């Protein structure tokens, strides 16, 4: 009798199989509460990435904007001094700033803001709220 019970299993194994099938079926359909729970867990896991993203944006953004502010101040000082050399030097430094940090700045700011903008656009296109 022990061999037959082992071969054809017992009621405990059948119960476990039914529970597994029910749980698998339950996992196939997400309720609104489960969606909210998954989204909150995703946001919690995403927090370190957002901090790193902000840090990278500051590392590139502060020097880029600072150089442009200094170029603007220098340009206006040159305009009041009526010195075309100072004005052209300020414009040249601004152009070099765009060539060196501009692409990195635009890429970082684009990735920083584009994710939410694209997601919002897709939701609006689908009609979701």
Secondary structure, DSSP 8 states (H G I E B T S, - for coil): -HHHHHHH--HHHHHHHHHHHHHHHHHHS--HHHHHHHHHHHHHHHHHHHHHHHHHHHHHHHHHHHHHHHHHHHHHHHHHTT-HHHHHHHHHHHHHHIIIIIHHHHHHHHHHHHHHHHHHHHHHHHT--
